[in-house]
Amino acid sequence: MSRLEQIITSMVDIFLEYADDEGRKKQLNKDELKAVLEKEIQSEEFKQKISAEAVEEAMKMIDKNHDGEINFREFCRCVCELAKWYFQQKTGKGGKQGRGREGHEED
């Protein structure tokens, strides 16, 4: 299996494993999301990014329908946010749109 396929299958498997603990099936409540982040994130670099307050904030940000639980689509957004943060840390580049366009006014 390729690295990208491993990432995709791991995301699905992790979500399903934790989503079946309590509450509605195929949904993560705040405690389940916290368990995912605490158990599945091992490096100190990522652990420093994830605090109780960060879990609260993430839950508010990604729970678009405000039902107190996140579905798989919302979980993917959460993982994507962590990936973007890591990309910014690794490259020193932020996610601001329009950067790098200076000097192109005459185009």
Phi and psi restraints in degrees (range 20) as a CNS / XPLOR table:
assign (resid 1 and name C) (resid 2 and name N)
       (resid 2 and name CA) (resid 2 and name C) 1.0 -71.7 20.0 2
assign (resid 2 and name N) (resid 2 and name CA)
       (resid 2 and name C) (resid 3 and name N) 1.0 165.4 20.0 2
assign (resid 2 and name C) (resid 3 and name N)
       (resid 3 and name CA) (resid 3 and name C) 1.0 -61.0 20.0 2
assign (resid 3 and name N) (resid 3 and name CA)
       (resid 3 and name C) (resid 4 and name N) 1.0 -41.8 20.0 2
assign (resid 3 and name C) (resid 4 and name N)
       (resid 4 and name CA) (resid 4 and name C) 1.0 -66.4 20.0 2
assign (resid 4 and name N) (resid 4 and name CA)
       (resid 4 and name C) (resid 5 and name N) 1.0 -40.2 20.0 2
assign (resid 4 and name C) (resid 5 and name N)
       (resid 5 and name CA) (resid 5 and name C) 1.0 -62.2 20.0 2
assign (resid 5 and name N) (resid 5 and name CA)
       (resid 5 and name C) (resid 6 and name N) 1.0 -38.4 20.0 2
assign (resid 5 and name C) (resid 6 and name N)
       (resid 6 and name CA) (resid 6 and name C) 1.0 -63.4 20.0 2
assign (resid 6 and name N) (resid 6 and name CA)
       (resid 6 and name C) (resid 7 and name N) 1.0 -40.6 20.0 2
assign (resid 6 and name C) (resid 7 and name N)
       (resid 7 and name CA) (resid 7 and name C) 1.0 -63.2 20.0 2
assign (resid 7 and name N) (resid 7 and name CA)
       (resid 7 and name C) (resid 8 and name N) 1.0 -47.1 20.0 2
assign (resid 7 and name C) (resid 8 and name N)
       (resid 8 and name CA) (resid 8 and name C) 1.0 -62.3 20.0 2
assign (resid 8 and name N) (resid 8 and name CA)
       (resid 8 and name C) (resid 9 and name N) 1.0 -49.2 20.0 2
assign (resid 8 and name C) (resid 9 and name N)
       (resid 9 and name CA) (resid 9 and name C) 1.0 -66.7 20.0 2
assign (resid 9 and name N) (resid 9 and name CA)
       (resid 9 and name C) (resid 10 and name N) 1.0 -35.8 20.0 2
assign (resid 9 and name C) (resid 10 and name N)
       (resid 10 and name CA) (resid 10 and name C) 1.0 -63.7 20.0 2
assign (resid 10 and name N) (resid 10 and name CA)
       (resid 10 and name C) (resid 11 and name N) 1.0 -43.2 20.0 2
assign (resid 10 and name C) (resid 11 and name N)
       (resid 11 and name CA) (resid 11 and name C) 1.0 -59.1 20.0 2
assign (resid 11 and name N) (resid 11 and name CA)
       (resid 11 and name C) (resid 12 and name N) 1.0 -46.1 20.0 2
assign (resid 11 and name C) (resid 12 and name N)
       (resid 12 and name CA) (resid 12 and name C) 1.0 -64.8 20.0 2
assign (resid 12 and name N) (resid 12 and name CA)
       (resid 12 and name C) (resid 13 and name N) 1.0 -48.0 20.0 2
assign (resid 12 and name C) (resid 13 and name N)
       (resid 13 and name CA) (resid 13 and name C) 1.0 -61.5 20.0 2
assign (resid 13 and name N) (resid 13 and name CA)
       (resid 13 and name C) (resid 14 and name N) 1.0 -43.4 20.0 2
assign (resid 13 and name C) (resid 14 and name N)
       (resid 14 and name CA) (resid 14 and name C) 1.0 -63.5 20.0 2
assign (resid 14 and name N) (resid 14 and name CA)
       (resid 14 and name C) (resid 15 and name N) 1.0 -46.8 20.0 2
assign (resid 14 and name C) (resid 15 and name N)
       (resid 15 and name CA) (resid 15 and name C) 1.0 -57.9 20.0 2
assign (resid 15 and name N) (resid 15 and name CA)
       (resid 15 and name C) (resid 16 and name N) 1.0 -49.6 20.0 2
assign (resid 15 and name C) (resid 16 and name N)
       (resid 16 and name CA) (resid 16 and name C) 1.0 -64.0 20.0 2
assign (resid 16 and name N) (resid 16 and name CA)
       (resid 16 and name C) (resid 17 and name N) 1.0 -37.1 20.0 2
assign (resid 16 and name C) (resid 17 and name N)
       (resid 17 and name CA) (resid 17 and name C) 1.0 -62.2 20.0 2
assign (resid 17 and name N) (resid 17 and name CA)
       (resid 17 and name C) (resid 18 and name N) 1.0 -46.2 20.0 2
assign (resid 17 and name C) (resid 18 and name N)
       (resid 18 and name CA) (resid 18 and name C) 1.0 -82.9 20.0 2
assign (resid 18 and name N) (resid 18 and name CA)
       (resid 18 and name C) (resid 19 and name N) 1.0 -28.5 20.0 2
assign (resid 18 and name C) (resid 19 and name N)
       (resid 19 and name CA) (resid 19 and name C) 1.0 -71.0 20.0 2
assign (resid 19 and name N) (resid 19 and name CA)
       (resid 19 and name C) (resid 20 and name N) 1.0 -17.6 20.0 2
assign (resid 19 and name C) (resid 20 and name N)
       (resid 20 and name CA) (resid 20 and name C) 1.0 -93.4 20.0 2
assign (resid 20 and name N) (resid 20 and name CA)
       (resid 20 and name C) (resid 21 and name N) 1.0 3.8 20.0 2
assign (resid 20 and name C) (resid 21 and name N)
       (resid 21 and name CA) (resid 21 and name C) 1.0 -70.6 20.0 2
assign (resid 21 and name N) (resid 21 and name CA)
       (resid 21 and name C) (resid 22 and name N) 1.0 -59.1 20.0 2
assign (resid 21 and name C) (resid 22 and name N)
       (resid 22 and name CA) (resid 22 and name C) 1.0 -148.4 20.0 2
assign (resid 22 and name N) (resid 22 and name CA)
       (resid 22 and name C) (resid 23 and name N) 1.0 168.9 20.0 2
assign (resid 22 and name C) (resid 23 and name N)
       (resid 23 and name CA) (resid 23 and name C) 1.0 75.7 20.0 2
assign (resid 23 and name N) (resid 23 and name CA)
       (resid 23 and name C) (resid 24 and name N) 1.0 -158.9 20.0 2
assign (resid 23 and name C) (resid 24 and name N)
       (resid 24 and name CA) (resid 24 and name C) 1.0 -74.1 20.0 2
assign (resid 24 and name N) (resid 24 and name CA)
       (resid 24 and name C) (resid 25 and name N) 1.0 143.3 20.0 2
assign (resid 24 and name C) (resid 25 and name N)
       (resid 25 and name CA) (resid 25 and name C) 1.0 -64.6 20.0 2
assign (resid 25 and name N) (resid 25 and name CA)
       (resid 25 and name C) (resid 26 and name N) 1.0 146.4 20.0 2
assign (resid 25 and name C) (resid 26 and name N)
       (resid 26 and name CA) (resid 26 and name C) 1.0 66.5 20.0 2
assign (resid 26 and name N) (resid 26 and name CA)
       (resid 26 and name C) (resid 27 and name N) 1.0 24.4 20.0 2
assign (resid 26 and name C) (resid 27 and name N)
       (resid 27 and name CA) (resid 27 and name C) 1.0 -136.9 20.0 2
assign (resid 27 and name N) (resid 27 and name CA)
       (resid 27 and name C) (resid 28 and name N) 1.0 147.4 20.0 2
assign (resid 27 and name C) (resid 28 and name N)
       (resid 28 and name CA) (resid 28 and name C) 1.0 -109.7 20.0 2
assign (resid 28 and name N) (resid 28 and name CA)
       (resid 28 and name C) (resid 29 and name N) 1.0 128.1 20.0 2
assign (resid 28 and name C) (resid 29 and name N)
       (resid 29 and name CA) (resid 29 and name C) 1.0 -88.4 20.0 2
assign (resid 29 and name N) (resid 29 and name CA)
       (resid 29 and name C) (resid 30 and name N) 1.0 179.6 20.0 2
assign (resid 29 and name C) (resid 30 and name N)
       (resid 30 and name CA) (resid 30 and name C) 1.0 -59.7 20.0 2
assign (resid 30 and name N) (resid 30 and name CA)
       (resid 30 and name C) (resid 31 and name N) 1.0 -42.4 20.0 2
assign (resid 30 and name C) (resid 31 and name N)
       (resid 31 and name CA) (resid 31 and name C) 1.0 -65.4 20.0 2
assign (resid 31 and name N) (resid 31 and name CA)
       (resid 31 and name C) (resid 32 and name N) 1.0 -38.6 20.0 2
assign (resid 31 and name C) (resid 32 and name N)
       (resid 32 and name CA) (resid 32 and name C) 1.0 -67.6 20.0 2
assign (resid 32 and name N) (resid 32 and name CA)
       (resid 32 and name C) (resid 33 and name N) 1.0 -40.7 20.0 2
assign (resid 32 and name C) (resid 33 and name N)
       (resid 33 and name CA) (resid 33 and name C) 1.0 -61.7 20.0 2
assign (resid 33 and name N) (resid 33 and name CA)
       (resid 33 and name C) (resid 34 and name N) 1.0 -43.4 20.0 2
assign (resid 33 and name C) (resid 34 and name N)
       (resid 34 and name CA) (resid 34 and name C) 1.0 -60.8 20.0 2
assign (resid 34 and name N) (resid 34 and name CA)
       (resid 34 and name C) (resid 35 and name N) 1.0 -42.6 20.0 2
assign (resid 34 and name C) (resid 35 and name N)
       (resid 35 and name CA) (resid 35 and name C) 1.0 -61.7 20.0 2
assign (resid 35 and name N) (resid 35 and name CA)
       (resid 35 and name C) (resid 36 and name N) 1.0 -42.2 20.0 2
assign (resid 35 and name C) (resid 36 and name N)
       (resid 36 and name CA) (resid 36 and name C) 1.0 -58.2 20.0 2
assign (resid 36 and name N) (resid 36 and name CA)
       (resid 36 and name C) (resid 37 and name N) 1.0 -50.2 20.0 2
assign (resid 36 and name C) (resid 37 and name N)
       (resid 37 and name CA) (resid 37 and name C) 1.0 -67.1 20.0 2
assign (resid 37 and name N) (resid 37 and name CA)
       (resid 37 and name C) (resid 38 and name N) 1.0 -37.9 20.0 2
assign (resid 37 and name C) (resid 38 and name N)
       (resid 38 and name CA) (resid 38 and name C) 1.0 -71.1 20.0 2
assign (resid 38 and name N) (resid 38 and name CA)
       (resid 38 and name C) (resid 39 and name N) 1.0 -39.4 20.0 2
assign (resid 38 and name C) (resid 39 and name N)
       (resid 39 and name CA) (resid 39 and name C) 1.0 -88.5 20.0 2
assign (resid 39 and name N) (resid 39 and name CA)
       (resid 39 and name C) (resid 40 and name N) 1.0 -32.5 20.0 2
assign (resid 39 and name C) (resid 40 and name N)
       (resid 40 and name CA) (resid 40 and name C) 1.0 -96.5 20.0 2
assign (resid 40 and name N) (resid 40 and name CA)
       (resid 40 and name C) (resid 41 and name N) 1.0 -9.5 20.0 2
assign (resid 40 and name C) (resid 41 and name N)
       (resid 41 and name CA) (resid 41 and name C) 1.0 -105.1 20.0 2
assign (resid 41 and name N) (resid 41 and name CA)
       (resid 41 and name C) (resid 42 and name N) 1.0 118.4 20.0 2
assign (resid 41 and name C) (resid 42 and name N)
       (resid 42 and name CA) (resid 42 and name C) 1.0 -107.9 20.0 2
assign (resid 42 and name N) (resid 42 and name CA)
       (resid 42 and name C) (resid 43 and name N) 1.0 -34.6 20.0 2
assign (resid 42 and name C) (resid 43 and name N)
       (resid 43 and name CA) (resid 43 and name C) 1.0 -74.3 20.0 2
assign (resid 43 and name N) (resid 43 and name CA)
       (resid 43 and name C) (resid 44 and name N) 1.0 145.0 20.0 2
assign (resid 43 and name C) (resid 44 and name N)
       (resid 44 and name CA) (resid 44 and name C) 1.0 -62.4 20.0 2
assign (resid 44 and name N) (resid 44 and name CA)
       (resid 44 and name C) (resid 45 and name N) 1.0 -34.3 20.0 2
assign (resid 44 and name C) (resid 45 and name N)
       (resid 45 and name CA) (resid 45 and name C) 1.0 -55.7 20.0 2
assign (resid 45 and name N) (resid 45 and name CA)
       (resid 45 and name C) (resid 46 and name N) 1.0 -45.5 20.0 2
assign (resid 45 and name C) (resid 46 and name N)
       (resid 46 and name CA) (resid 46 and name C) 1.0 -78.0 20.0 2
assign (resid 46 and name N) (resid 46 and name CA)
       (resid 46 and name C) (resid 47 and name N) 1.0 -39.1 20.0 2
assign (resid 46 and name C) (resid 47 and name N)
       (resid 47 and name CA) (resid 47 and name C) 1.0 -59.1 20.0 2
assign (resid 47 and name N) (resid 47 and name CA)
       (resid 47 and name C) (resid 48 and name N) 1.0 -34.8 20.0 2
assign (resid 47 and name C) (resid 48 and name N)
       (resid 48 and name CA) (resid 48 and name C) 1.0 -65.6 20.0 2
assign (resid 48 and name N) (resid 48 and name CA)
       (resid 48 and name C) (resid 49 and name N) 1.0 -28.2 20.0 2
assign (resid 48 and name C) (resid 49 and name N)
       (resid 49 and name CA) (resid 49 and name C) 1.0 -77.4 20.0 2
assign (resid 49 and name N) (resid 49 and name CA)
       (resid 49 and name C) (resid 50 and name N) 1.0 -23.0 20.0 2
assign (resid 49 and name C) (resid 50 and name N)
       (resid 50 and name CA) (resid 50 and name C) 1.0 -111.2 20.0 2
assign (resid 50 and name N) (resid 50 and name CA)
       (resid 50 and name C) (resid 51 and name N) 1.0 107.8 20.0 2
assign (resid 50 and name C) (resid 51 and name N)
       (resid 51 and name CA) (resid 51 and name C) 1.0 -118.8 20.0 2
assign (resid 51 and name N) (resid 51 and name CA)
       (resid 51 and name C) (resid 52 and name N) 1.0 175.9 20.0 2
assign (resid 51 and name C) (resid 52 and name N)
       (resid 52 and name CA) (resid 52 and name C) 1.0 -59.2 20.0 2
assign (resid 52 and name N) (resid 52 and name CA)
       (resid 52 and name C) (resid 53 and name N) 1.0 -39.7 20.0 2
assign (resid 52 and name C) (resid 53 and name N)
       (resid 53 and name CA) (resid 53 and name C) 1.0 -65.8 20.0 2
assign (resid 53 and name N) (resid 53 and name CA)
       (resid 53 and name C) (resid 54 and name N) 1.0 -38.2 20.0 2
assign (resid 53 and name C) (resid 54 and name N)
       (resid 54 and name CA) (resid 54 and name C) 1.0 -65.5 20.0 2
assign (resid 54 and name N) (resid 54 and name CA)
       (resid 54 and name C) (resid 55 and name N) 1.0 -37.2 20.0 2
assign (resid 54 and name C) (resid 55 and name N)
       (resid 55 and name CA) (resid 55 and name C) 1.0 -65.2 20.0 2
assign (resid 55 and name N) (resid 55 and name CA)
       (resid 55 and name C) (resid 56 and name N) 1.0 -43.8 20.0 2
assign (resid 55 and name C) (resid 56 and name N)
       (resid 56 and name CA) (resid 56 and name C) 1.0 -58.3 20.0 2
assign (resid 56 and name N) (resid 56 and name CA)
       (resid 56 and name C) (resid 57 and name N) 1.0 -48.7 20.0 2
assign (resid 56 and name C) (resid 57 and name N)
       (resid 57 and name CA) (resid 57 and name C) 1.0 -64.3 20.0 2
assign (resid 57 and name N) (resid 57 and name CA)
       (resid 57 and name C) (resid 58 and name N) 1.0 -42.6 20.0 2
assign (resid 57 and name C) (resid 58 and name N)
       (resid 58 and name CA) (resid 58 and name C) 1.0 -61.7 20.0 2
assign (resid 58 and name N) (resid 58 and name CA)
       (resid 58 and name C) (resid 59 and name N) 1.0 -42.2 20.0 2
assign (resid 58 and name C) (resid 59 and name N)
       (resid 59 and name CA) (resid 59 and name C) 1.0 -60.9 20.0 2
assign (resid 59 and name N) (resid 59 and name CA)
       (resid 59 and name C) (resid 60 and name N) 1.0 -44.7 20.0 2
assign (resid 59 and name C) (resid 60 and name N)
       (resid 60 and name CA) (resid 60 and name C) 1.0 -63.8 20.0 2
assign (resid 60 and name N) (resid 60 and name CA)
       (resid 60 and name C) (resid 61 and name N) 1.0 -41.4 20.0 2
assign (resid 60 and name C) (resid 61 and name N)
       (resid 61 and name CA) (resid 61 and name C) 1.0 -70.3 20.0 2
assign (resid 61 and name N) (resid 61 and name CA)
       (resid 61 and name C) (resid 62 and name N) 1.0 -41.4 20.0 2
assign (resid 61 and name C) (resid 62 and name N)
       (resid 62 and name CA) (resid 62 and name C) 1.0 -96.0 20.0 2
assign (resid 62 and name N) (resid 62 and name CA)
       (resid 62 and name C) (resid 63 and name N) 1.0 -14.6 20.0 2
assign (resid 62 and name C) (resid 63 and name N)
       (resid 63 and name CA) (resid 63 and name C) 1.0 -82.9 20.0 2
assign (resid 63 and name N) (resid 63 and name CA)
       (resid 63 and name C) (resid 64 and name N) 1.0 77.4 20.0 2
assign (resid 63 and name C) (resid 64 and name N)
       (resid 64 and name CA) (resid 64 and name C) 1.0 -63.6 20.0 2
assign (resid 64 and name N) (resid 64 and name CA)
       (resid 64 and name C) (resid 65 and name N) 1.0 -31.6 20.0 2
assign (resid 64 and name C) (resid 65 and name N)
       (resid 65 and name CA) (resid 65 and name C) 1.0 -95.5 20.0 2
assign (resid 65 and name N) (resid 65 and name CA)
       (resid 65 and name C) (resid 66 and name N) 1.0 5.2 20.0 2
assign (resid 65 and name C) (resid 66 and name N)
       (resid 66 and name CA) (resid 66 and name C) 1.0 53.8 20.0 2
assign (resid 66 and name N) (resid 66 and name CA)
       (resid 66 and name C) (resid 67 and name N) 1.0 40.9 20.0 2
assign (resid 66 and name C) (resid 67 and name N)
       (resid 67 and name CA) (resid 67 and name C) 1.0 -99.2 20.0 2
assign (resid 67 and name N) (resid 67 and name CA)
       (resid 67 and name C) (resid 68 and name N) 1.0 5.0 20.0 2
assign (resid 67 and name C) (resid 68 and name N)
       (resid 68 and name CA) (resid 68 and name C) 1.0 81.3 20.0 2
assign (resid 68 and name N) (resid 68 and name CA)
       (resid 68 and name C) (resid 69 and name N) 1.0 3.1 20.0 2
assign (resid 68 and name C) (resid 69 and name N)
       (resid 69 and name CA) (resid 69 and name C) 1.0 -137.3 20.0 2
assign (resid 69 and name N) (resid 69 and name CA)
       (resid 69 and name C) (resid 70 and name N) 1.0 156.5 20.0 2
assign (resid 69 and name C) (resid 70 and name N)
       (resid 70 and name CA) (resid 70 and name C) 1.0 -118.7 20.0 2
assign (resid 70 and name N) (resid 70 and name CA)
       (resid 70 and name C) (resid 71 and name N) 1.0 138.9 20.0 2
assign (resid 70 and name C) (resid 71 and name N)
       (resid 71 and name CA) (resid 71 and name C) 1.0 -89.9 20.0 2
assign (resid 71 and name N) (resid 71 and name CA)
       (resid 71 and name C) (resid 72 and name N) 1.0 -177.1 20.0 2
assign (resid 71 and name C) (resid 72 and name N)
       (resid 72 and name CA) (resid 72 and name C) 1.0 -62.9 20.0 2
assign (resid 72 and name N) (resid 72 and name CA)
       (resid 72 and name C) (resid 73 and name N) 1.0 -40.3 20.0 2
assign (resid 72 and name C) (resid 73 and name N)
       (resid 73 and name CA) (resid 73 and name C) 1.0 -60.3 20.0 2
assign (resid 73 and name N) (resid 73 and name CA)
       (resid 73 and name C) (resid 74 and name N) 1.0 -44.3 20.0 2
assign (resid 73 and name C) (resid 74 and name N)
       (resid 74 and name CA) (resid 74 and name C) 1.0 -66.8 20.0 2
assign (resid 74 and name N) (resid 74 and name CA)
       (resid 74 and name C) (resid 75 and name N) 1.0 -36.7 20.0 2
assign (resid 74 and name C) (resid 75 and name N)
       (resid 75 and name CA) (resid 75 and name C) 1.0 -61.8 20.0 2
assign (resid 75 and name N) (resid 75 and name CA)
       (resid 75 and name C) (resid 76 and name N) 1.0 -41.6 20.0 2
assign (resid 75 and name C) (resid 76 and name N)
       (resid 76 and name CA) (resid 76 and name C) 1.0 -61.0 20.0 2
assign (resid 76 and name N) (resid 76 and name CA)
       (resid 76 and name C) (resid 77 and name N) 1.0 -38.8 20.0 2
assign (resid 76 and name C) (resid 77 and name N)
       (resid 77 and name CA) (resid 77 and name C) 1.0 -61.4 20.0 2
assign (resid 77 and name N) (resid 77 and name CA)
       (resid 77 and name C) (resid 78 and name N) 1.0 -40.4 20.0 2
assign (resid 77 and name C) (resid 78 and name N)
       (resid 78 and name CA) (resid 78 and name C) 1.0 -62.0 20.0 2
assign (resid 78 and name N) (resid 78 and name CA)
       (resid 78 and name C) (resid 79 and name N) 1.0 -48.4 20.0 2
assign (resid 78 and name C) (resid 79 and name N)
       (resid 79 and name CA) (resid 79 and name C) 1.0 -64.0 20.0 2
assign (resid 79 and name N) (resid 79 and name CA)
       (resid 79 and name C) (resid 80 and name N) 1.0 -37.9 20.0 2
assign (resid 79 and name C) (resid 80 and name N)
       (resid 80 and name CA) (resid 80 and name C) 1.0 -62.6 20.0 2
assign (resid 80 and name N) (resid 80 and name CA)
       (resid 80 and name C) (resid 81 and name N) 1.0 -40.6 20.0 2
assign (resid 80 and name C) (resid 81 and name N)
       (resid 81 and name CA) (resid 81 and name C) 1.0 -62.2 20.0 2
assign (resid 81 and name N) (resid 81 and name CA)
       (resid 81 and name C) (resid 82 and name N) 1.0 -41.4 20.0 2
assign (resid 81 and name C) (resid 82 and name N)
       (resid 82 and name CA) (resid 82 and name C) 1.0 -64.2 20.0 2
assign (resid 82 and name N) (resid 82 and name CA)
       (resid 82 and name C) (resid 83 and name N) 1.0 -39.9 20.0 2
assign (resid 82 and name C) (resid 83 and name N)
       (resid 83 and name CA) (resid 83 and name C) 1.0 -64.5 20.0 2
assign (resid 83 and name N) (resid 83 and name CA)
       (resid 83 and name C) (resid 84 and name N) 1.0 -41.2 20.0 2
assign (resid 83 and name C) (resid 84 and name N)
       (resid 84 and name CA) (resid 84 and name C) 1.0 -64.8 20.0 2
assign (resid 84 and name N) (resid 84 and name CA)
       (resid 84 and name C) (resid 85 and name N) 1.0 -41.2 20.0 2
assign (resid 84 and name C) (resid 85 and name N)
       (resid 85 and name CA) (resid 85 and name C) 1.0 -60.1 20.0 2
assign (resid 85 and name N) (resid 85 and name CA)
       (resid 85 and name C) (resid 86 and name N) 1.0 -45.7 20.0 2
assign (resid 85 and name C) (resid 86 and name N)
       (resid 86 and name CA) (resid 86 and name C) 1.0 -63.9 20.0 2
assign (resid 86 and name N) (resid 86 and name CA)
       (resid 86 and name C) (resid 87 and name N) 1.0 -40.9 20.0 2
assign (resid 86 and name C) (resid 87 and name N)
       (resid 87 and name CA) (resid 87 and name C) 1.0 -59.2 20.0 2
assign (resid 87 and name N) (resid 87 and name CA)
       (resid 87 and name C) (resid 88 and name N) 1.0 -44.8 20.0 2
assign (resid 87 and name C) (resid 88 and name N)
       (resid 88 and name CA) (resid 88 and name C) 1.0 -63.1 20.0 2
assign (resid 88 and name N) (resid 88 and name CA)
       (resid 88 and name C) (resid 89 and name N) 1.0 -39.9 20.0 2
assign (resid 88 and name C) (resid 89 and name N)
       (resid 89 and name CA) (resid 89 and name C) 1.0 -65.0 20.0 2
assign (resid 89 and name N) (resid 89 and name CA)
       (resid 89 and name C) (resid 90 and name N) 1.0 -41.4 20.0 2
assign (resid 89 and name C) (resid 90 and name N)
       (resid 90 and name CA) (resid 90 and name C) 1.0 -74.6 20.0 2
assign (resid 90 and name N) (resid 90 and name CA)
       (resid 90 and name C) (resid 91 and name N) 1.0 -35.5 20.0 2
assign (resid 90 and name C) (resid 91 and name N)
       (resid 91 and name CA) (resid 91 and name C) 1.0 -104.9 20.0 2
assign (resid 91 and name N) (resid 91 and name CA)
       (resid 91 and name C) (resid 92 and name N) 1.0 -16.9 20.0 2
assign (resid 91 and name C) (resid 92 and name N)
       (resid 92 and name CA) (resid 92 and name C) 1.0 76.2 20.0 2
assign (resid 92 and name N) (resid 92 and name CA)
       (resid 92 and name C) (resid 93 and name N) 1.0 10.0 20.0 2
assign (resid 92 and name C) (resid 93 and name N)
       (resid 93 and name CA) (resid 93 and name C) 1.0 -106.9 20.0 2
assign (resid 93 and name N) (resid 93 and name CA)
       (resid 93 and name C) (resid 94 and name N) 1.0 135.5 20.0 2
assign (resid 93 and name C) (resid 94 and name N)
       (resid 94 and name CA) (resid 94 and name C) 1.0 -91.8 20.0 2
assign (resid 94 and name N) (resid 94 and name CA)
       (resid 94 and name C) (resid 95 and name N) 1.0 -176.5 20.0 2
assign (resid 94 and name C) (resid 95 and name N)
       (resid 95 and name CA) (resid 95 and name C) 1.0 -103.0 20.0 2
assign (resid 95 and name N) (resid 95 and name CA)
       (resid 95 and name C) (resid 96 and name N) 1.0 26.0 20.0 2
assign (resid 95 and name C) (resid 96 and name N)
       (resid 96 and name CA) (resid 96 and name C) 1.0 -75.0 20.0 2
assign (resid 96 and name N) (resid 96 and name CA)
       (resid 96 and name C) (resid 97 and name N) 1.0 130.3 20.0 2
assign (resid 96 and name C) (resid 97 and name N)
       (resid 97 and name CA) (resid 97 and name C) 1.0 -77.9 20.0 2
assign (resid 97 and name N) (resid 97 and name CA)
       (resid 97 and name C) (resid 98 and name N) 1.0 148.1 20.0 2
assign (resid 97 and name C) (resid 98 and name N)
       (resid 98 and name CA) (resid 98 and name C) 1.0 87.2 20.0 2
assign (resid 98 and name N) (resid 98 and name CA)
       (resid 98 and name C) (resid 99 and name N) 1.0 -4.7 20.0 2
assign (resid 98 and name C) (resid 99 and name N)
       (resid 99 and name CA) (resid 99 and name C) 1.0 -69.0 20.0 2
assign (resid 99 and name N) (resid 99 and name CA)
       (resid 99 and name C) (resid 100 and name N) 1.0 149.4 20.0 2
assign (resid 99 and name C) (resid 100 and name N)
       (resid 100 and name CA) (resid 100 and name C) 1.0 83.0 20.0 2
assign (resid 100 and name N) (resid 100 and name CA)
       (resid 100 and name C) (resid 101 and name N) 1.0 8.3 20.0 2
assign (resid 100 and name C) (resid 101 and name N)
       (resid 101 and name CA) (resid 101 and name C) 1.0 -99.9 20.0 2
assign (resid 101 and name N) (resid 101 and name CA)
       (resid 101 and name C) (resid 102 and name N) 1.0 -2.4 20.0 2
assign (resid 101 and name C) (resid 102 and name N)
       (resid 102 and name CA) (resid 102 and name C) 1.0 -59.5 20.0 2
assign (resid 102 and name N) (resid 102 and name CA)
       (resid 102 and name C) (resid 103 and name N) 1.0 144.5 20.0 2
assign (resid 102 and name C) (resid 103 and name N)
       (resid 103 and name CA) (resid 103 and name C) 1.0 80.4 20.0 2
assign (resid 103 and name N) (resid 103 and name CA)
       (resid 103 and name C) (resid 104 and name N) 1.0 5.6 20.0 2
assign (resid 103 and name C) (resid 104 and name N)
       (resid 104 and name CA) (resid 104 and name C) 1.0 -112.3 20.0 2
assign (resid 104 and name N) (resid 104 and name CA)
       (resid 104 and name C) (resid 105 and name N) 1.0 20.5 20.0 2
assign (resid 104 and name C) (resid 105 and name N)
       (resid 105 and name CA) (resid 105 and name C) 1.0 -64.7 20.0 2
assign (resid 105 and name N) (resid 105 and name CA)
       (resid 105 and name C) (resid 106 and name N) 1.0 -25.8 20.0 2
assign (resid 105 and name C) (resid 106 and name N)
       (resid 106 and name CA) (resid 106 and name C) 1.0 -85.5 20.0 2
assign (resid 106 and name N) (resid 106 and name CA)
       (resid 106 and name C) (resid 107 and name N) 1.0 -1.5 20.0 2
